[in-house]
Amino acid sequence: MIGGAERIKIHGDWFPVKARLEVLSGLSGHGDFAEIEQWLAQSDLAPETPINLIHGDPEALAALRDHLR
């Protein structure tokens, strides 16, 4: 999708790509709480920017979500 695909195939069905994708550098895909918090603090994201937490231990995700609110 980063290459500009307009449609993707999921489980045999084709779907349009409606997401805005960005490549993030300087952050591990498995960053811990402190690394994620530091990265966000140094980013230029506006405070109201939605952040999707989609991978990790449910309790850890809930704690990070609550902290970021």
N, CA, C and O atoms as a Tripos MOL2 file, in Angstrom:
@<TRIPOS>MOLECULE
protein
  276   275    69     0     0
PROTEIN
NO_CHARGES

@<TRIPOS>ATOM
      1 N           0.8130   -1.1860    0.0000 N.3       1 MET1
      2 CA          0.0000    0.0000    0.0000 C.3       1 MET1
      3 C           0.8620    1.2580    0.0000 C.2       1 MET1
      4 O           0.4710    2.2770   -0.5710 O.2       1 MET1
      5 N           2.0140    1.1970    0.6270 N.am      2 ILE2
      6 CA          2.9100    2.3590    0.6180 C.3       2 ILE2
      7 C           3.2930    2.7190   -0.8160 C.2       2 ILE2
      8 O           3.5410    3.8850   -1.1230 O.2       2 ILE2
      9 N           3.3400    1.7130   -1.6930 N.am      3 GLY3
     10 CA          3.6950    1.9490   -3.0840 C.3       3 GLY3
     11 C           2.6040    2.6180   -3.8970 C.2       3 GLY3
     12 O           2.8190    2.9370   -5.0660 O.2       3 GLY3
     13 N           1.4300    2.8400   -3.3020 N.am      4 GLY4
     14 CA          0.3720    3.5630   -4.0010 C.3       4 GLY4
     15 C          -0.7740    2.7020   -4.4980 C.2       4 GLY4
     16 O          -1.5570    3.1550   -5.3320 O.2       4 GLY4
     17 N          -0.8980    1.4740   -4.0120 N.am      5 ALA5
     18 CA         -2.0030    0.6130   -4.4420 C.3       5 ALA5
     19 C          -3.3370    1.2850   -4.1390 C.2       5 ALA5
     20 O          -3.5290    1.8500   -3.0630 O.2       5 ALA5
     21 N          -4.2470    1.2180   -5.0920 N.am      6 GLU6
     22 CA         -5.5710    1.8000   -4.8910 C.3       6 GLU6
     23 C          -6.5610    0.7760   -4.3600 C.2       6 GLU6
     24 O          -7.6050    1.1320   -3.8140 O.2       6 GLU6
     25 N          -6.2210   -0.5170   -4.5250 N.am      7 ARG7
     26 CA         -7.0740   -1.5990   -4.0230 C.3       7 ARG7
     27 C          -6.1840   -2.6840   -3.4440 C.2       7 ARG7
     28 O          -5.0540   -2.8760   -3.8920 O.2       7 ARG7
     29 N          -6.7040   -3.4010   -2.4370 N.am      8 ILE8
     30 CA         -5.9700   -4.5240   -1.8590 C.3       8 ILE8
     31 C          -6.9030   -5.7230   -1.7600 C.2       8 ILE8
     32 O          -8.1190   -5.5740   -1.6410 O.2       8 ILE8
     33 N          -6.3120   -6.9130   -1.8120 N.am      9 LYS9
     34 CA         -7.0790   -8.1500   -1.7360 C.3       9 LYS9
     35 C          -6.9520   -8.7140   -0.3250 C.2       9 LYS9
     36 O          -5.8460   -8.9470    0.1630 O.2       9 LYS9
     37 N          -8.0900   -8.9310    0.3220 N.am     10 ILE10
     38 CA         -8.1330   -9.4960    1.6660 C.3      10 ILE10
     39 C          -9.0730  -10.6840    1.6430 C.2      10 ILE10
     40 O         -10.2550  -10.5390    1.3320 O.2      10 ILE10
     41 N          -8.5550  -11.8610    1.9710 N.am     11 HIS11
     42 CA         -9.3450  -13.0980    1.9850 C.3      11 HIS11
     43 C         -10.1260  -13.2880    0.6860 C.2      11 HIS11
     44 O         -11.2810  -13.7130    0.7060 O.2      11 HIS11
     45 N          -9.4950  -12.9730   -0.4320 N.am     12 GLY12
     46 CA        -10.0900  -13.2170   -1.7380 C.3      12 GLY12
     47 C         -10.9710  -12.0980   -2.2720 C.2      12 GLY12
     48 O         -11.4040  -12.1610   -3.4220 O.2      12 GLY12
     49 N         -11.2450  -11.0890   -1.4790 N.am     13 ASP13
     50 CA        -12.0770   -9.9720   -1.9220 C.3      13 ASP13
     51 C         -11.2300   -8.7080   -2.0600 C.2      13 ASP13
     52 O         -10.2790   -8.4980   -1.3080 O.2      13 ASP13
     53 N         -11.5890   -7.8780   -3.0250 N.am     14 TRP14
     54 CA        -10.8600   -6.6370   -3.2730 C.3      14 TRP14
     55 C         -11.5460   -5.4670   -2.5800 C.2      14 TRP14
     56 O         -12.7700   -5.3420   -2.5940 O.2      14 TRP14
     57 N         -10.7290   -4.6170   -1.9760 N.am     15 PHE15
     58 CA        -11.2350   -3.4530   -1.2560 C.3      15 PHE15
     59 C         -10.4430   -2.2160   -1.6650 C.2      15 PHE15
     60 O          -9.2360   -2.2980   -1.8940 O.2      15 PHE15
     61 N         -11.1240   -1.0600   -1.7590 N.am     16 PRO16
     62 CA        -10.3850    0.1760   -2.0560 C.3      16 PRO16
     63 C          -9.5760    0.6070   -0.8350 C.2      16 PRO16
     64 O          -9.9980    0.4230    0.3060 O.2      16 PRO16
     65 N          -8.4200    1.1760   -1.0970 N.am     17 VAL17
     66 CA         -7.5940    1.7210   -0.0160 C.3      17 VAL17
     67 C          -8.1080    3.1280    0.2600 C.2      17 VAL17
     68 O          -8.0420    4.0080   -0.5980 O.2      17 VAL17
     69 N          -8.6190    3.3240    1.4710 N.am     18 LYS18
     70 CA         -9.1560    4.6320    1.8500 C.3      18 LYS18
     71 C          -8.2990    5.3110    2.9170 C.2      18 LYS18
     72 O          -8.6050    6.4170    3.3620 O.2      18 LYS18
     73 N          -7.2350    4.6410    3.3150 N.am     19 ALA19
     74 CA         -6.3870    5.1540    4.3920 C.3      19 ALA19
     75 C          -5.3240    6.1020    3.8570 C.2      19 ALA19
     76 O          -4.8830    5.9910    2.7140 O.2      19 ALA19
     77 N          -4.9260    7.0340    4.7110 N.am     20 ARG20
     78 CA         -3.7430    7.8490    4.4350 C.3      20 ARG20
     79 C          -2.5940    7.1500    5.1470 C.2      20 ARG20
     80 O          -2.6570    6.9300    6.3560 O.2      20 ARG20
     81 N          -1.5570    6.8010    4.4160 N.am     21 LEU21
     82 CA         -0.4430    6.0470    4.9780 C.3      21 LEU21
     83 C           0.7940    6.9270    5.0850 C.2      21 LEU21
     84 O           1.0770    7.7480    4.2120 O.2      21 LEU21
     85 N           1.5150    6.7350    6.1700 N.am     22 GLU22
     86 CA          2.7720    7.4450    6.3680 C.3      22 GLU22
     87 C           3.8080    6.4630    6.8840 C.2      22 GLU22
     88 O           3.4870    5.5620    7.6590 O.2      22 GLU22
     89 N           5.0390    6.6350    6.4570 N.am     23 VAL23
     90 CA          6.1480    5.8250    6.9440 C.3      23 VAL23
     91 C           6.7690    6.5630    8.1250 C.2      23 VAL23
     92 O           7.1630    7.7240    8.0110 O.2      23 VAL23
     93 N           6.8500    5.8810    9.2480 N.am     24 LEU24
     94 CA          7.4310    6.4780   10.4490 C.3      24 LEU24
     95 C           8.8370    5.9450   10.6420 C.2      24 LEU24
     96 O           9.0570    4.7350   10.6100 O.2      24 LEU24
     97 N           9.7750    6.8320   10.8380 N.am     25 SER25
     98 CA         11.1330    6.3910   11.1230 C.3      25 SER25
     99 C          11.4790    6.7920   12.5490 C.2      25 SER25
    100 O          10.8680    7.6930   13.1230 O.2      25 SER25
    101 N          12.4540    6.1170   13.1000 N.am     26 GLY26
    102 CA         12.9060    6.4530   14.4390 C.3      26 GLY26
    103 C          12.0970    5.8280   15.5500 C.2      26 GLY26
    104 O          12.2660    6.1920   16.7130 O.2      26 GLY26
    105 N          11.2160    4.8880   15.2190 N.am     27 LEU27
    106 CA         10.3940    4.2380   16.2330 C.3      27 LEU27
    107 C          10.3060    2.7580   15.9160 C.2      27 LEU27
    108 O           9.9580    2.3730   14.7990 O.2      27 LEU27
    109 N          10.6200    1.9380   16.8910 N.am     28 SER28
    110 CA         10.5210    0.4950   16.7210 C.3      28 SER28
    111 C           9.0610    0.0910   16.6450 C.2      28 SER28
    112 O           8.2140    0.6850   17.3110 O.2      28 SER28
    113 N           8.7630   -0.9110   15.8410 N.am     29 GLY29
    114 CA          7.4190   -1.4680   15.7920 C.3      29 GLY29
    115 C           7.0220   -2.1120   17.1000 C.2      29 GLY29
    116 O           5.8480   -2.4090   17.3190 O.2      29 GLY29
    117 N           7.9850   -2.3300   17.9640 N.am     30 HIS30
    118 CA          7.7330   -2.9370   19.2690 C.3      30 HIS30
    119 C           8.2190   -2.0150   20.3800 C.2      30 HIS30
    120 O           8.7630   -2.4700   21.3870 O.2      30 HIS30
    121 N           8.0200   -0.7270   20.1890 N.am     31 GLY31
    122 CA          8.4460    0.2390   21.1950 C.3      31 GLY31
    123 C           7.6820    0.0600   22.4930 C.2      31 GLY31
    124 O           6.5080   -0.3080   22.4930 O.2      31 GLY31
    125 N           8.3650    0.3260   23.6060 N.am     32 ASP32
    126 CA          7.6840    0.2200   24.8920 C.3      32 ASP32
    127 C           6.9930    1.5490   25.2170 C.2      32 ASP32
    128 O           7.0760    2.5120   24.4540 O.2      32 ASP32
    129 N           6.3190    1.5780   26.3530 N.am     33 PHE33
    130 CA          5.5390    2.7390   26.7800 C.3      33 PHE33
    131 C           6.3640    4.0190   26.7160 C.2      33 PHE33
    132 O           5.9290    5.0140   26.1350 O.2      33 PHE33
    133 N           7.5470    3.9950   27.3090 N.am     34 ALA34
    134 CA          8.3960    5.1910   27.3670 C.3      34 ALA34
    135 C           8.8470    5.6260   25.9780 C.2      34 ALA34
    136 O           8.8740    6.8220   25.6880 O.2      34 ALA34
    137 N           9.2040    4.6720   25.1120 N.am     35 GLU35
    138 CA          9.6460    5.0130   23.7550 C.3      35 GLU35
    139 C           8.5130    5.6490   22.9530 C.2      35 GLU35
    140 O           8.7240    6.6210   22.2290 O.2      35 GLU35
    141 N           7.3210    5.0950   23.0880 N.am     36 ILE36
    142 CA          6.1740    5.6390   22.3590 C.3      36 ILE36
    143 C           5.8350    7.0330   22.8750 C.2      36 ILE36
    144 O           5.5790    7.9450   22.0880 O.2      36 ILE36
    145 N           5.8340    7.1970   24.1860 N.am     37 GLU37
    146 CA          5.5390    8.5010   24.7790 C.3      37 GLU37
    147 C           6.5690    9.5490   24.3370 C.2      37 GLU37
    148 O           6.2000   10.6740   23.9990 O.2      37 GLU37
    149 N           7.8500    9.1840   24.3390 N.am     38 GLN38
    150 CA          8.9020   10.1110   23.9190 C.3      38 GLN38
    151 C           8.7480   10.4710   22.4440 C.2      38 GLN38
    152 O           8.8860   11.6360   22.0730 O.2      38 GLN38
    153 N           8.4630    9.4820   21.6060 N.am     39 TRP39
    154 CA          8.3020    9.7410   20.1770 C.3      39 TRP39
    155 C           7.1360   10.6990   19.9360 C.2      39 TRP39
    156 O           7.2510   11.6390   19.1490 O.2      39 TRP39
    157 N           6.0150   10.4560   20.6150 N.am     40 LEU40
    158 CA          4.8580   11.3340   20.4480 C.3      40 LEU40
    159 C           5.1610   12.7520   20.9200 C.2      40 LEU40
    160 O           4.7420   13.7190   20.2840 O.2      40 LEU40
    161 N           5.8840   12.8820   22.0270 N.am     41 ALA41
    162 CA          6.2210   14.2020   22.5620 C.3      41 ALA41
    163 C           7.0910   14.9930   21.5850 C.2      41 ALA41
    164 O           7.0000   16.2190   21.5320 O.2      41 ALA41
    165 N           7.9250   14.3090   20.8200 N.am     42 GLN42
    166 CA          8.8260   14.9700   19.8740 C.3      42 GLN42
    167 C           8.2020   15.1480   18.4930 C.2      42 GLN42
    168 O           8.7810   15.8090   17.6310 O.2      42 GLN42
    169 N           7.0260   14.5640   18.2790 N.am     43 SER43
    170 CA          6.3900   14.6550   16.9640 C.3      43 SER43
    171 C           5.7030   16.0050   16.8070 C.2      43 SER43
    172 O           5.5740   16.7700   17.7630 O.2      43 SER43
    173 N           5.2680   16.2800   15.5880 N.am     44 ASP44
    174 CA          4.5360   17.5210   15.3410 C.3      44 ASP44
    175 C           3.0340   17.2670   15.2450 C.2      44 ASP44
    176 O           2.3020   18.0670   14.6610 O.2      44 ASP44
    177 N           2.5760   16.1540   15.8170 N.am     45 LEU45
    178 CA          1.1510   15.8410   15.7990 C.3      45 LEU45
    179 C           0.3800   16.8140   16.6840 C.2      45 LEU45
    180 O           0.8200   17.1530   17.7830 O.2      45 LEU45
    181 N          -0.7590   17.2540   16.2010 N.am     46 ALA46
    182 CA         -1.6430   18.0900   17.0130 C.3      46 ALA46
    183 C          -2.2520   17.2260   18.1130 C.2      46 ALA46
    184 O          -2.4740   16.0340   17.9010 O.2      46 ALA46
    185 N          -2.5250   17.7990   19.2810 N.am     47 PRO47
    186 CA         -3.0650   17.0120   20.4020 C.3      47 PRO47
    187 C          -4.3400   16.2490   20.0660 C.2      47 PRO47
    188 O          -4.5900   15.1900   20.6420 O.2      47 PRO47
    189 N          -5.1510   16.7660   19.1490 N.am     48 GLU48
    190 CA         -6.4100   16.0960   18.8110 C.3      48 GLU48
    191 C          -6.2620   15.0360   17.7150 C.2      48 GLU48
    192 O          -7.2600   14.4510   17.2930 O.2      48 GLU48
    193 N          -5.0430   14.7800   17.2520 N.am     49 THR49
    194 CA         -4.8160   13.7770   16.2150 C.3      49 THR49
    195 C          -5.1790   12.3930   16.7310 C.2      49 THR49
    196 O          -4.6630   11.9700   17.7660 O.2      49 THR49
    197 N          -6.0650   11.6700   16.0250 N.am     50 PRO50
    198 CA         -6.4030   10.3090   16.4680 C.3      50 PRO50
    199 C          -5.1880    9.3850   16.3750 C.2      50 PRO50
    200 O          -4.4110    9.4550   15.4220 O.2      50 PRO50
    201 N          -5.0400    8.5340   17.3620 N.am     51 ILE51
    202 CA         -3.9650    7.5470   17.3840 C.3      51 ILE51
    203 C          -4.6080    6.1810   17.5600 C.2      51 ILE51
    204 O          -5.3640    5.9690   18.5080 O.2      51 ILE51
    205 N          -4.3170    5.2570   16.6590 N.am     52 ASN52
    206 CA         -4.8680    3.9100   16.7370 C.3      52 ASN52
    207 C          -3.8490    2.9730   17.3620 C.2      52 ASN52
    208 O          -2.7470    2.8110   16.8380 O.2      52 ASN52
    209 N          -4.2070    2.3640   18.4680 N.am     53 LEU53
    210 CA         -3.3630    1.3760   19.1430 C.3      53 LEU53
    211 C          -3.9080    0.0100   18.7520 C.2      53 LEU53
    212 O          -5.0010   -0.3700   19.1720 O.2      53 LEU53
    213 N          -3.1460   -0.7320   17.9440 N.am     54 ILE54
    214 CA         -3.7240   -1.9370   17.3500 C.3      54 ILE54
    215 C          -2.9590   -3.2180   17.6270 C.2      54 ILE54
    216 O          -3.3990   -4.2880   17.2070 O.2      54 ILE54
    217 N          -1.8400   -3.1490   18.3120 N.am     55 HIS55
    218 CA         -1.0470   -4.3620   18.4950 C.3      55 HIS55
    219 C          -0.4260   -4.3370   19.8800 C.2      55 HIS55
    220 O           0.2740   -3.3920   20.2430 O.2      55 HIS55
    221 N          -0.6880   -5.3750   20.6410 N.am     56 GLY56
    222 CA         -0.0700   -5.4570   21.9590 C.3      56 GLY56
    223 C          -0.9790   -6.1170   22.9710 C.2      56 GLY56
    224 O          -2.1170   -6.4780   22.6730 O.2      56 GLY56
    225 N          -0.4590   -6.2640   24.1610 N.am     57 ASP57
    226 CA         -1.2090   -6.8340   25.2710 C.3      57 ASP57
    227 C          -2.3950   -5.9170   25.5880 C.2      57 ASP57
    228 O          -2.2060   -4.7100   25.7350 O.2      57 ASP57
    229 N          -3.6090   -6.4600   25.6950 N.am     58 PRO58
    230 CA         -4.7840   -5.6090   25.9200 C.3      58 PRO58
    231 C          -4.6610   -4.6900   27.1380 C.2      58 PRO58
    232 O          -5.0800   -3.5340   27.0850 O.2      58 PRO58
    233 N          -4.0930   -5.1950   28.2270 N.am     59 GLU59
    234 CA         -3.9500   -4.3660   29.4220 C.3      59 GLU59
    235 C          -2.9590   -3.2230   29.1900 C.2      59 GLU59
    236 O          -3.1800   -2.0990   29.6410 O.2      59 GLU59
    237 N          -1.8700   -3.5200   28.4870 N.am     60 ALA60
    238 CA         -0.8750   -2.4820   28.1890 C.3      60 ALA60
    239 C          -1.4540   -1.4340   27.2390 C.2      60 ALA60
    240 O          -1.2080   -0.2390   27.4050 O.2      60 ALA60
    241 N          -2.2210   -1.8800   26.2490 N.am     61 LEU61
    242 CA         -2.8500   -0.9310   25.3300 C.3      61 LEU61
    243 C          -3.8290   -0.0240   26.0690 C.2      61 LEU61
    244 O          -3.8820    1.1790   25.8150 O.2      61 LEU61
    245 N          -4.6040   -0.6070   26.9860 N.am     62 ALA62
    246 CA         -5.5640    0.1880   27.7590 C.3      62 ALA62
    247 C          -4.8390    1.2210   28.6190 C.2      62 ALA62
    248 O          -5.2840    2.3640   28.7250 O.2      62 ALA62
    249 N          -3.7300    0.8250   29.2280 N.am     63 ALA63
    250 CA         -2.9600    1.7530   30.0620 C.3      63 ALA63
    251 C          -2.3870    2.8870   29.2170 C.2      63 ALA63
    252 O          -2.4340    4.0470   29.6250 O.2      63 ALA63
    253 N          -1.8480    2.5620   28.0480 N.am     64 LEU64
    254 CA         -1.2980    3.5940   27.1690 C.3      64 LEU64
    255 C          -2.4110    4.5110   26.6780 C.2      64 LEU64
    256 O          -2.2480    5.7310   26.6610 O.2      64 LEU64
    257 N          -3.5360    3.9330   26.2790 N.am     65 ARG65
    258 CA         -4.6840    4.7320   25.8330 C.3      65 ARG65
    259 C          -5.1060    5.7180   26.9230 C.2      65 ARG65
    260 O          -5.2860    6.9070   26.6610 O.2      65 ARG65
    261 N          -5.2610    5.2180   28.1360 N.am     66 ASP66
    262 CA         -5.6930    6.0760   29.2420 C.3      66 ASP66
    263 C          -4.6700    7.1740   29.5290 C.2      66 ASP66
    264 O          -5.0460    8.3070   29.8300 O.2      66 ASP66
    265 N          -3.4000    6.8510   29.4390 N.am     67 HIS67
    266 CA         -2.3400    7.8350   29.6840 C.3      67 HIS67
    267 C          -2.3410    8.9230   28.6120 C.2      67 HIS67
    268 O          -2.1500   10.0990   28.9190 O.2      67 HIS67
    269 N          -2.5560    8.5330   27.3620 N.am     68 LEU68
    270 CA         -2.5170    9.4950   26.2660 C.3      68 LEU68
    271 C          -3.7240   10.4260   26.2640 C.2      68 LEU68
    272 O          -3.6570   11.5300   25.7240 O.2      68 LEU68
    273 N          -4.8090    9.9950   26.8560 N.am     69 ARG69
    274 CA         -6.0100   10.8480   26.9030 C.3      69 ARG69
    275 C          -5.7210   12.0310   27.7740 C.2      69 ARG69
    276 O          -6.5860   12.8860   27.9610 O.2      69 ARG69
@<TRIPOS>BOND
     1     1     2 1
     2     2     3 1
     3     3     4 2
     4     3     5 am
     5     5     6 1
     6     6     7 1
     7     7     8 2
     8     7     9 am
     9     9    10 1
    10    10    11 1
    11    11    12 2
    12    11    13 am
    13    13    14 1
    14    14    15 1
    15    15    16 2
    16    15    17 am
    17    17    18 1
    18    18    19 1
    19    19    20 2
    20    19    21 am
    21    21    22 1
    22    22    23 1
    23    23    24 2
    24    23    25 am
    25    25    26 1
    26    26    27 1
    27    27    28 2
    28    27    29 am
    29    29    30 1
    30    30    31 1
    31    31    32 2
    32    31    33 am
    33    33    34 1
    34    34    35 1
    35    35    36 2
    36    35    37 am
    37    37    38 1
    38    38    39 1
    39    39    40 2
    40    39    41 am
    41    41    42 1
    42    42    43 1
    43    43    44 2
    44    43    45 am
    45    45    46 1
    46    46    47 1
    47    47    48 2
    48    47    49 am
    49    49    50 1
    50    50    51 1
    51    51    52 2
    52    51    53 am
    53    53    54 1
    54    54    55 1
    55    55    56 2
    56    55    57 am
    57    57    58 1
    58    58    59 1
    59    59    60 2
    60    59    61 am
    61    61    62 1
    62    62    63 1
    63    63    64 2
    64    63    65 am
    65    65    66 1
    66    66    67 1
    67    67    68 2
    68    67    69 am
    69    69    70 1
    70    70    71 1
    71    71    72 2
    72    71    73 am
    73    73    74 1
    74    74    75 1
    75    75    76 2
    76    75    77 am
    77    77    78 1
    78    78    79 1
    79    79    80 2
    80    79    81 am
    81    81    82 1
    82    82    83 1
    83    83    84 2
    84    83    85 am
    85    85    86 1
    86    86    87 1
    87    87    88 2
    88    87    89 am
    89    89    90 1
    90    90    91 1
    91    91    92 2
    92    91    93 am
    93    93    94 1
    94    94    95 1
    95    95    96 2
    96    95    97 am
    97    97    98 1
    98    98    99 1
    99    99   100 2
   100    99   101 am
   101   101   102 1
   102   102   103 1
   103   103   104 2
   104   103   105 am
   105   105   106 1
   106   106   107 1
   107   107   108 2
   108   107   109 am
   109   109   110 1
   110   110   111 1
   111   111   112 2
   112   111   113 am
   113   113   114 1
   114   114   115 1
   115   115   116 2
   116   115   117 am
   117   117   118 1
   118   118   119 1
   119   119   120 2
   120   119   121 am
   121   121   122 1
   122   122   123 1
   123   123   124 2
   124   123   125 am
   125   125   126 1
   126   126   127 1
   127   127   128 2
   128   127   129 am
   129   129   130 1
   130   130   131 1
   131   131   132 2
   132   131   133 am
   133   133   134 1
   134   134   135 1
   135   135   136 2
   136   135   137 am
   137   137   138 1
   138   138   139 1
   139   139   140 2
   140   139   141 am
   141   141   142 1
   142   142   143 1
   143   143   144 2
   144   143   145 am
   145   145   146 1
   146   146   147 1
   147   147   148 2
   148   147   149 am
   149   149   150 1
   150   150   151 1
   151   151   152 2
   152   151   153 am
   153   153   154 1
   154   154   155 1
   155   155   156 2
   156   155   157 am
   157   157   158 1
   158   158   159 1
   159   159   160 2
   160   159   161 am
   161   161   162 1
   162   162   163 1
   163   163   164 2
   164   163   165 am
   165   165   166 1
   166   166   167 1
   167   167   168 2
   168   167   169 am
   169   169   170 1
   170   170   171 1
   171   171   172 2
   172   171   173 am
   173   173   174 1
   174   174   175 1
   175   175   176 2
   176   175   177 am
   177   177   178 1
   178   178   179 1
   179   179   180 2
   180   179   181 am
   181   181   182 1
   182   182   183 1
   183   183   184 2
   184   183   185 am
   185   185   186 1
   186   186   187 1
   187   187   188 2
   188   187   189 am
   189   189   190 1
   190   190   191 1
   191   191   192 2
   192   191   193 am
   193   193   194 1
   194   194   195 1
   195   195   196 2
   196   195   197 am
   197   197   198 1
   198   198   199 1
   199   199   200 2
   200   199   201 am
   201   201   202 1
   202   202   203 1
   203   203   204 2
   204   203   205 am
   205   205   206 1
   206   206   207 1
   207   207   208 2
   208   207   209 am
   209   209   210 1
   210   210   211 1
   211   211   212 2
   212   211   213 am
   213   213   214 1
   214   214   215 1
   215   215   216 2
   216   215   217 am
   217   217   218 1
   218   218   219 1
   219   219   220 2
   220   219   221 am
   221   221   222 1
   222   222   223 1
   223   223   224 2
   224   223   225 am
   225   225   226 1
   226   226   227 1
   227   227   228 2
   228   227   229 am
   229   229   230 1
   230   230   231 1
   231   231   232 2
   232   231   233 am
   233   233   234 1
   234   234   235 1
   235   235   236 2
   236   235   237 am
   237   237   238 1
   238   238   239 1
   239   239   240 2
   240   239   241 am
   241   241   242 1
   242   242   243 1
   243   243   244 2
   244   243   245 am
   245   245   246 1
   246   246   247 1
   247   247   248 2
   248   247   249 am
   249   249   250 1
   250   250   251 1
   251   251   252 2
   252   251   253 am
   253   253   254 1
   254   254   255 1
   255   255   256 2
   256   255   257 am
   257   257   258 1
   258   258   259 1
   259   259   260 2
   260   259   261 am
   261   261   262 1
   262   262   263 1
   263   263   264 2
   264   263   265 am
   265   265   266 1
   266   266   267 1
   267   267   268 2
   268   267   269 am
   269   269   270 1
   270   270   271 1
   271   271   272 2
   272   271   273 am
   273   273   274 1
   274   274   275 1
   275   275   276 2
@<TRIPOS>SUBSTRUCTURE
     1 MET1         2 RESIDUE 1 A MET
     2 ILE2         6 RESIDUE 1 A ILE
     3 GLY3        10 RESIDUE 1 A GLY
     4 GLY4        14 RESIDUE 1 A GLY
     5 ALA5        18 RESIDUE 1 A ALA
     6 GLU6        22 RESIDUE 1 A GLU
     7 ARG7        26 RESIDUE 1 A ARG
     8 ILE8        30 RESIDUE 1 A ILE
     9 LYS9        34 RESIDUE 1 A LYS
    10 ILE10       38 RESIDUE 1 A ILE
    11 HIS11       42 RESIDUE 1 A HIS
    12 GLY12       46 RESIDUE 1 A GLY
    13 ASP13       50 RESIDUE 1 A ASP
    14 TRP14       54 RESIDUE 1 A TRP
    15 PHE15       58 RESIDUE 1 A PHE
    16 PRO16       62 RESIDUE 1 A PRO
    17 VAL17       66 RESIDUE 1 A VAL
    18 LYS18       70 RESIDUE 1 A LYS
    19 ALA19       74 RESIDUE 1 A ALA
    20 ARG20       78 RESIDUE 1 A ARG
    21 LEU21       82 RESIDUE 1 A LEU
    22 GLU22       86 RESIDUE 1 A GLU
    23 VAL23       90 RESIDUE 1 A VAL
    24 LEU24       94 RESIDUE 1 A LEU
    25 SER25       98 RESIDUE 1 A SER
    26 GLY26      102 RESIDUE 1 A GLY
    27 LEU27      106 RESIDUE 1 A LEU
    28 SER28      110 RESIDUE 1 A SER
    29 GLY29      114 RESIDUE 1 A GLY
    30 HIS30      118 RESIDUE 1 A HIS
    31 GLY31      122 RESIDUE 1 A GLY
    32 ASP32      126 RESIDUE 1 A ASP
    33 PHE33      130 RESIDUE 1 A PHE
    34 ALA34      134 RESIDUE 1 A ALA
    35 GLU35      138 RESIDUE 1 A GLU
    36 ILE36      142 RESIDUE 1 A ILE
    37 GLU37      146 RESIDUE 1 A GLU
    38 GLN38      150 RESIDUE 1 A GLN
    39 TRP39      154 RESIDUE 1 A TRP
    40 LEU40      158 RESIDUE 1 A LEU
    41 ALA41      162 RESIDUE 1 A ALA
    42 GLN42      166 RESIDUE 1 A GLN
    43 SER43      170 RESIDUE 1 A SER
    44 ASP44      174 RESIDUE 1 A ASP
    45 LEU45      178 RESIDUE 1 A LEU
    46 ALA46      182 RESIDUE 1 A ALA
    47 PRO47      186 RESIDUE 1 A PRO
    48 GLU48      190 RESIDUE 1 A GLU
    49 THR49      194 RESIDUE 1 A THR
    50 PRO50      198 RESIDUE 1 A PRO
    51 ILE51      202 RESIDUE 1 A ILE
    52 ASN52      206 RESIDUE 1 A ASN
    53 LEU53      210 RESIDUE 1 A LEU
    54 ILE54      214 RESIDUE 1 A ILE
    55 HIS55      218 RESIDUE 1 A HIS
    56 GLY56      222 RESIDUE 1 A GLY
    57 ASP57      226 RESIDUE 1 A ASP
    58 PRO58      230 RESIDUE 1 A PRO
    59 GLU59      234 RESIDUE 1 A GLU
    60 ALA60      238 RESIDUE 1 A ALA
    61 LEU61      242 RESIDUE 1 A LEU
    62 ALA62      246 RESIDUE 1 A ALA
    63 ALA63      250 RESIDUE 1 A ALA
    64 LEU64      254 RESIDUE 1 A LEU
    65 ARG65      258 RESIDUE 1 A ARG
    66 ASP66      262 RESIDUE 1 A ASP
    67 HIS67      266 RESIDUE 1 A HIS
    68 LEU68      270 RESIDUE 1 A LEU
    69 ARG69      274 RESIDUE 1 A ARG
